[in-house]
Structures are given as C-alpha cells and as structure tokens.
Amino acid sequence: MGVTPKSTTLSLASQWAKKYLQNLDNGLYQQSEPERESLNNVVSQDGRKKTAQSLYGSLRTVSHQAWNRVEILLATEAKRHKIDPELINPWEITAESFKIYEKTLKVYTQQVPQRQLSTVMRLARTGEPLSEKALSIYTEQVAPSQLATVIGHNVGEIRKKYTEQDPRVIGFVSMQFHYTSQMLLDTLSPLERSIISAYFKVIDDHLYMPLQRVYEAAAEHDYDSKELSAVQSLLPVSTEIAKNISKKIIDIYPNYRCSSGRLSDAAVMISSIRDIEMFQVYLWLSTLEGSVAALTQELFPLCVMLYPTFNVQWELIRQMLHLLGQEIRQRLTTQQVDALMPYYQVLWQMFSPEVFGELDLRSGRDEFNEDFVNSLFA
C-alpha cells in the first residue's frame, strides 16, 4: 500500500527542517548575562526589523557587486566550456536572487519570538527527541523550517529553470547567491550574523541541492520502498556525516590550501560541509529516481567547471567519496546499502584516476577521459 505524494513530501521536508535545530552551533549561547541580553535584543521584534532594514538597504548594491565577482570568477570558464552566453542573463539572475532575499527578510521580520532563544538552544543541547512543542518554539525563534516552506518551491523553480537547457548554468546562479549572502553577512555584527546565517543556509541548501526534486521523487515510492527507507535514514544525519568527513579530510590534508584558504578555515569548512551534503542529496536523488541522470548531467559537469576554479583537487573528492561510502555502510541495513550502492559506484567511478589524472589541476588542466566517462553512462 502506498502513501500519498503530499505526505511523503512533507515528511522529508520536515526532516530536513528539523536538522537545523539539531545542528545549530550552540557555542554562541554559552555566554555571560550582558551578552545574552544583547542576543535577546537582536532577536526581538525591533532587533529583527533593524537587521532586515539594514540588509534591505544594502541588497540592491550587493546584488550587482556579487554578479561582478561571479563574472570575474567564471567568465573564462564559460567560454572554455562553451556555455551558450544567451543562457546566462545577469539582469534576470540578479533580479531573481533579489526577490528571494526580499522574501527571506520578510519572513525574518514577521516572526515574533515566543520564548528566549536560549530555551530553544537548551532543548537542542539535551539531545532528546524533538517534541512538536520544541519545534514550534524553534520555528518562531530561528525560523529556517518556516522559511523553507516559503521559499523552497521558488528556489526549486529557479533550479529547474536554469538546469533545463544546460545544468552548468546553475553554477553561475548558485555563486550569485553565495556571494550575495557573503557580502550581506559582512555588513552585520557577529550576533546578527549568527542568526541570519541560518536563514541564508536555507537558500543555499535549496539552491545547491535538488531538494524539491528529491521530495517529488520520494512521493513516487511506496512506504516500504528500500530506496525511500535508505534516504529517510540518512537525511536526518546528513549534516553530521558531512562534518565527520570534513574533519577527517582536514586531518589527512592539514596543509592543503584551496583558493579560499586552508581546509580548516571557518569559511572553507562551511563550504566543504555544504558540498559534502550536496553530494549526498544527489546520491539520494539518483537512488529515488532509479537513474544516474542527476549525477552525469548535472553534478559531474558542475564539478568539472567549478572545482578547478577553486583549486579543489580531484584527490580530495575521491577521499570524500571513500569516507562517504564508509559512513553509508555504517549507518544503513544491508538492504538499504544495496539500494544505494549502484549509484554510489557511479559517483566513485566518475571521479576515479581513470577519468582525472593525479596532477591535472596542478598543471592547470581539468581535462578528463571522455571515452571512459561515456562508457560508464552508455
């Protein structure tokens, strides 16, 4: 007996939203009384309005500055990868990003805190199962779950639009959002930044990751589907998995530097954890769709275009995938592992030495063995 598409979609979306409560950095809330009072001011109705007004005042200028950075970063790559310039409309992309941030700030100001934020964080620290009451308090206080329901579909539509003709175009769109978030956060105080960054992470998640498509694919499965069961088991712990892998990679490559800094630098760690989650979501999507199309037509071309730009060597990706395979096997039943492994193996082979040479990035090339890749997906 199957489940309704709506109930499956809401269940997975709810699981994804709950992760925010469990994964928020609670170090911020172990503070002195004056600092806690300052935090209360920031999350008060007036404090939220002040933050939102400040960000809104910067948004138009920042949107254009962000696109300038995107062009500096990717203009050469667009030509080298022969992406049709007609598919990259800067005015359209900046306008659409502007609307998403506008909606995000509206959600941020509309919510009235019902409890002190420290209460919510204590709930998070206990590690106890989340009650509906706790989730309700959190939604009012920190809000990423509610924001996901407001903008999730819109961002999903943006993803669909920009991946339809050439999936690589989403790389330009995602970098526009990334730089916009980064520049906006730079204008805030540390306390403001710590709160609003949770909202911006919702945008990031839905833009970098095909979450809406995952929800839609899940709705096509029966409740006893091995594939659906595997995804439901992994989704709540995907951030934990990403953090574990990120820490291990830092231990393996303590001196490695990408273009943004060392792997242990805070900004690089955030991006690394997001990317590891992105790989997991694409793996779930392929498993639920029963197709490698998402991996071969979207994820792989994006990686080929973007990672060389940031000096991310393929050895790091292979190490990440190796560790991801270990995490999956440790957390799933044999049946669930069997459901995922064919798609994991495709990921593993795509980034193998037969496709990418060990020294390709250091010699300034990102060429790969096209015949070998074509044989995988024939």
C-alpha positions as CSV (number, residue, x, y, z in Angstrom):
1,M,0.0,0.0,0.0
2,G,1.5,3.4,-1.0
3,V,1.5,6.7,0.7
4,T,0.2,9.9,-0.7
5,P,2.7,12.1,-2.5
6,K,1.9,15.0,-0.3
7,S,2.5,13.2,3.0
8,T,5.9,11.8,1.8
9,T,7.0,15.2,0.5
10,L,6.0,16.9,3.8
11,S,7.7,14.2,5.8
12,L,11.1,14.6,4.1
13,A,10.8,18.3,4.1
14,S,10.0,18.3,7.8
15,Q,13.0,16.0,8.5
16,W,15.3,18.4,6.6
17,A,14.0,21.4,8.5
18,K,14.5,19.7,11.9
19,K,18.1,19.2,11.1
20,Y,18.7,22.9,11.7
21,L,17.7,22.7,15.3
22,Q,20.0,19.7,15.9
23,N,22.9,21.2,14.0
24,L,22.9,24.9,15.1
25,D,26.2,25.9,16.8
26,N,25.2,26.3,20.4
27,G,28.5,27.7,21.5
28,L,27.1,31.2,20.9
29,Y,24.6,30.7,23.7
30,Q,27.1,29.8,26.5
31,Q,27.7,33.5,27.3
32,S,27.6,36.0,30.1
33,E,24.5,37.8,31.2
34,P,25.2,41.0,29.2
35,E,25.9,39.0,26.1
36,R,22.7,37.1,26.5
37,E,20.8,40.3,26.9
38,S,22.4,41.6,23.7
39,L,21.3,38.4,21.9
40,N,17.7,39.0,23.1
41,N,17.8,42.5,21.7
42,V,19.0,41.1,18.3
43,V,16.2,38.5,18.1
44,S,13.5,40.8,19.4
45,Q,10.9,42.2,17.0
46,D,12.6,45.6,16.9
47,G,16.0,44.0,16.5
48,R,14.9,41.9,13.6
49,K,13.3,44.9,11.9
50,K,16.5,46.8,12.3
51,T,18.7,44.0,10.9
52,A,16.3,43.4,8.0
53,Q,16.1,47.2,7.1
54,S,19.9,47.3,7.2
55,L,20.2,44.3,4.8
56,Y,17.5,45.5,2.5
57,G,19.2,48.9,2.2
58,S,22.4,47.1,1.0
59,L,20.7,44.4,-1.1
60,R,20.5,46.2,-4.5
61,T,24.1,47.3,-4.4
62,V,25.3,44.0,-3.1
63,S,23.4,42.0,-5.8
64,H,25.3,43.9,-8.5
65,Q,28.6,43.6,-6.7
66,A,28.0,39.8,-6.3
67,W,27.4,39.4,-10.0
68,N,30.7,41.3,-10.8
69,R,32.5,38.7,-8.7
70,V,30.7,35.8,-10.4
71,E,31.8,37.2,-13.8
72,I,35.4,37.6,-12.7
73,L,35.4,34.1,-11.4
74,L,33.6,32.2,-14.2
75,A,33.6,34.2,-17.4
76,T,36.7,32.4,-18.7
77,E,35.2,29.1,-17.6
78,A,32.0,29.8,-19.5
79,K,34.0,30.3,-22.7
80,R,36.3,27.4,-22.2
81,H,33.3,25.0,-21.5
82,K,31.4,26.5,-24.5
83,I,28.4,27.5,-22.5
84,D,25.9,29.5,-24.6
85,P,26.1,33.1,-23.3
86,E,22.4,33.5,-24.2
87,L,21.6,31.2,-21.3
88,I,23.3,33.5,-18.8
89,N,21.3,36.6,-18.3
90,P,22.8,38.7,-15.5
91,W,19.8,41.0,-15.1
92,E,17.4,38.1,-14.8
93,I,19.7,36.2,-12.4
94,T,20.3,39.2,-10.1
95,A,16.6,40.1,-10.2
96,E,15.5,36.6,-9.1
97,S,18.1,36.5,-6.4
98,F,16.9,39.9,-5.2
99,K,13.3,38.5,-4.8
100,I,14.4,35.5,-2.8
101,Y,16.3,37.7,-0.3
102,E,13.4,40.1,-0.2
103,K,11.1,37.2,0.8
104,T,13.7,35.9,3.3
105,L,13.9,39.2,5.1
106,K,10.1,39.5,5.2
107,V,9.9,36.1,7.0
108,Y,12.7,37.2,9.3
109,T,10.8,40.4,10.4
110,Q,7.3,38.8,10.6
111,Q,8.1,36.3,13.3
112,V,7.6,37.3,16.9
113,P,9.7,35.4,19.5
114,Q,7.6,33.5,22.0
115,R,10.5,32.2,24.1
116,Q,14.0,33.2,24.8
117,L,16.3,31.8,22.2
118,S,18.4,30.2,25.0
119,T,15.5,28.0,25.9
120,V,15.5,26.5,22.4
121,M,19.2,26.0,22.4
122,R,18.9,24.1,25.7
123,L,16.5,21.8,24.1
124,A,19.0,21.3,21.3
125,R,21.8,20.5,23.7
126,T,19.9,17.9,25.6
127,G,19.9,15.6,22.5
128,E,16.4,14.4,23.4
129,P,13.9,13.7,20.6
130,L,12.3,16.9,19.4
131,S,8.7,17.4,20.5
132,E,6.2,19.3,18.4
133,K,6.3,22.0,21.1
134,A,10.0,22.3,20.8
135,L,9.9,22.5,17.0
136,S,7.1,25.1,17.3
137,I,9.2,27.3,19.6
138,Y,12.2,26.9,17.3
139,T,10.2,27.8,14.2
140,E,9.1,31.1,15.9
141,Q,12.6,31.8,17.1
142,V,15.1,30.8,14.4
143,A,12.8,30.0,11.6
144,P,14.6,28.1,8.9
145,S,11.9,25.4,8.8
146,Q,9.2,28.0,8.1
147,L,11.4,29.8,5.6
148,A,11.9,26.6,3.7
149,T,8.1,26.3,3.2
150,V,8.1,29.9,1.9
151,I,11.0,29.9,-0.5
152,G,11.7,26.2,-1.0
153,H,9.3,25.9,-4.0
154,N,10.5,29.2,-5.5
155,V,14.2,28.2,-5.3
156,G,13.3,24.8,-6.7
157,E,11.7,26.5,-9.7
158,I,14.9,28.6,-10.2
159,R,16.9,25.5,-10.1
160,K,14.6,23.8,-12.6
161,K,14.7,26.8,-15.0
162,Y,18.5,27.1,-15.0
163,T,19.3,23.4,-15.3
164,E,16.8,22.7,-18.1
165,Q,18.9,23.6,-21.1
166,D,22.4,23.4,-19.6
167,P,22.8,22.3,-16.0
168,R,26.1,24.1,-15.7
169,V,24.3,27.5,-15.7
170,I,23.1,26.7,-12.1
171,G,26.8,27.2,-11.2
172,F,26.5,30.9,-12.1
173,V,23.2,31.2,-10.2
174,S,24.5,29.5,-7.1
175,M,27.6,31.6,-7.0
176,Q,25.5,34.8,-7.3
177,F,23.5,33.7,-4.2
178,H,26.7,32.6,-2.4
179,Y,28.4,36.0,-2.9
180,T,25.3,37.9,-2.1
181,S,24.9,36.1,1.2
182,Q,28.6,36.5,2.0
183,M,28.5,40.3,1.3
184,L,25.3,40.8,3.2
185,L,26.6,38.9,6.3
186,D,29.8,41.0,6.2
187,T,27.7,44.1,6.9
188,L,26.3,42.7,10.2
189,S,27.5,42.4,13.8
190,P,28.7,38.9,14.9
191,L,25.4,38.3,16.8
192,E,23.2,39.4,13.9
193,R,25.4,37.3,11.5
194,S,25.0,34.2,13.6
195,I,21.2,34.4,13.4
196,I,20.6,35.5,9.9
197,S,23.1,33.0,8.5
198,A,20.7,30.2,9.5
199,Y,18.2,31.8,7.1
200,F,20.7,32.2,4.3
201,K,21.7,28.5,4.7
202,V,18.1,27.6,3.8
203,I,18.6,29.4,0.5
204,D,22.0,27.7,0.0
205,D,20.6,24.3,0.7
206,H,17.7,24.6,-1.8
207,L,19.8,26.2,-4.5
208,Y,22.9,24.0,-4.3
209,M,20.9,20.8,-3.7
210,P,18.0,19.4,-5.7
211,L,15.8,19.1,-2.6
212,Q,12.5,19.8,-4.3
213,R,13.3,17.1,-6.9
214,V,14.2,14.7,-4.1
215,Y,10.8,15.3,-2.4
216,E,9.0,14.7,-5.7
217,A,10.9,11.5,-6.4
218,A,10.2,10.3,-2.9
219,A,6.5,10.8,-3.4
220,E,6.6,8.2,-6.2
221,H,7.7,5.4,-3.8
222,D,5.6,3.1,-1.6
223,Y,6.1,3.4,2.2
224,D,8.1,0.1,2.3
225,S,10.5,1.1,-0.5
226,K,14.1,0.2,0.3
227,E,15.2,3.3,-1.6
228,L,12.9,5.6,0.4
229,S,13.9,3.9,3.6
230,A,17.6,4.5,2.9
231,V,17.0,8.2,2.2
232,Q,14.8,8.6,5.3
233,S,17.6,7.0,7.4
234,L,20.3,9.2,6.0
235,L,18.6,12.6,5.7
236,P,18.5,13.5,9.5
237,V,22.2,12.7,9.9
238,S,23.5,14.1,6.6
239,T,25.0,17.2,8.3
240,E,26.6,15.0,10.9
241,I,28.0,12.8,8.2
242,A,29.3,15.9,6.3
243,K,31.0,17.3,9.4
244,N,32.6,13.9,10.2
245,I,34.0,13.7,6.7
246,S,35.2,17.3,6.7
247,K,37.1,16.8,9.9
248,K,38.8,13.6,8.6
249,I,39.8,15.3,5.4
250,I,41.4,18.1,7.4
251,D,43.3,15.6,9.4
252,I,44.5,13.8,6.2
253,Y,45.5,17.1,4.4
254,P,46.4,19.5,7.2
255,N,48.4,21.9,5.0
256,Y,46.2,21.8,1.9
257,R,45.0,25.2,0.6
258,C,42.2,25.9,-1.9
259,S,41.8,29.3,-3.4
260,S,39.7,30.5,-0.4
261,G,42.2,29.3,2.3
262,R,43.1,26.3,4.4
263,L,40.5,23.5,4.8
264,S,40.4,24.3,8.5
265,D,39.4,27.9,7.9
266,A,35.8,28.6,9.0
267,A,34.5,29.8,5.6
268,V,36.2,26.9,3.8
269,M,34.8,24.4,6.3
270,I,31.2,25.7,5.8
271,S,31.5,25.4,2.0
272,S,33.1,21.9,2.4
273,I,30.3,20.7,4.6
274,R,27.7,22.1,2.2
275,D,29.4,20.4,-0.8
276,I,29.5,17.0,1.0
277,E,25.8,17.4,1.8
278,M,25.2,18.3,-1.8
279,F,26.9,15.0,-3.0
280,Q,24.7,13.1,-0.6
281,V,21.5,14.7,-1.9
282,Y,22.4,14.0,-5.5
283,L,23.1,10.4,-4.4
284,W,19.6,10.2,-2.8
285,L,18.0,11.7,-5.9
286,S,19.6,9.2,-8.3
287,T,18.5,6.3,-5.9
288,L,14.9,7.6,-5.7
289,E,14.7,8.3,-9.5
290,G,16.4,5.0,-10.4
291,S,18.6,6.9,-12.8
292,V,22.1,8.3,-12.9
293,A,21.0,11.3,-14.9
294,A,21.3,13.7,-12.0
295,L,24.9,12.6,-11.4
296,T,26.0,12.6,-15.0
297,Q,24.1,15.5,-16.5
298,E,24.1,17.9,-13.5
299,L,26.6,17.2,-10.7
300,F,29.5,16.0,-12.8
301,P,29.5,18.9,-15.3
302,L,29.2,21.4,-12.4
303,C,32.2,19.9,-10.6
304,V,34.3,19.9,-13.8
305,M,33.5,23.6,-14.3
306,L,33.8,24.9,-10.7
307,Y,36.3,22.8,-8.7
308,P,39.4,23.7,-10.8
309,T,38.5,27.4,-10.4
310,F,38.7,27.0,-6.6
311,N,41.8,24.8,-6.7
312,V,40.0,21.8,-5.4
313,Q,42.0,18.7,-6.5
314,W,40.2,15.5,-7.5
315,E,42.1,13.6,-4.9
316,L,40.1,15.4,-2.2
317,I,36.8,14.5,-3.9
318,R,37.9,10.8,-4.1
319,Q,38.8,10.9,-0.5
320,M,35.5,12.4,0.4
321,L,33.6,9.8,-1.6
322,H,35.7,7.0,0.1
323,L,34.7,8.3,3.5
324,L,31.1,8.8,2.5
325,G,30.9,5.1,1.4
326,Q,32.2,4.2,4.9
327,E,29.6,6.3,6.6
328,I,26.7,4.9,4.5
329,R,27.7,1.3,5.2
330,Q,27.9,2.0,9.0
331,R,24.5,3.7,9.2
332,L,22.3,1.6,6.9
333,T,21.0,-2.0,6.8
334,T,22.3,-4.4,4.2
335,Q,19.1,-4.0,2.1
336,Q,19.4,-0.2,2.3
337,V,23.0,-0.2,1.3
338,D,22.2,-2.5,-1.7
339,A,19.7,0.1,-2.8
340,L,22.2,3.0,-2.8
341,M,25.4,1.3,-3.8
342,P,24.9,1.1,-7.6
343,Y,24.6,4.9,-7.7
344,Y,27.4,5.4,-5.2
345,Q,29.6,3.2,-7.5
346,V,28.8,5.5,-10.4
347,L,29.9,8.5,-8.3
348,W,33.1,6.7,-7.4
349,Q,33.9,5.8,-11.0
350,M,33.2,9.3,-12.3
351,F,35.9,10.8,-10.1
352,S,38.4,7.9,-10.4
353,P,42.0,8.3,-11.6
354,E,41.0,6.8,-15.0
355,V,38.9,9.9,-15.5
356,F,41.1,12.5,-13.8
357,G,44.8,12.5,-13.7
358,E,46.5,13.0,-10.3
359,L,48.4,16.1,-11.4
360,D,45.8,17.6,-13.7
361,L,44.9,20.6,-11.6
362,R,48.5,21.4,-10.5
363,S,49.4,21.6,-14.2
364,G,46.4,23.8,-14.9
365,R,44.3,21.3,-16.8
366,D,40.9,19.8,-15.9
367,E,40.8,17.5,-18.9
368,F,39.3,14.1,-18.4
369,N,39.0,10.8,-20.2
370,E,35.8,11.4,-22.2
371,D,35.8,7.9,-23.7
372,F,35.9,6.3,-20.2
373,V,33.1,8.6,-19.0
374,N,30.9,7.8,-22.0
375,S,31.4,4.1,-21.4
376,L,30.1,4.5,-17.9
377,F,26.9,6.1,-19.0
378,A,26.2,4.3,-22.3
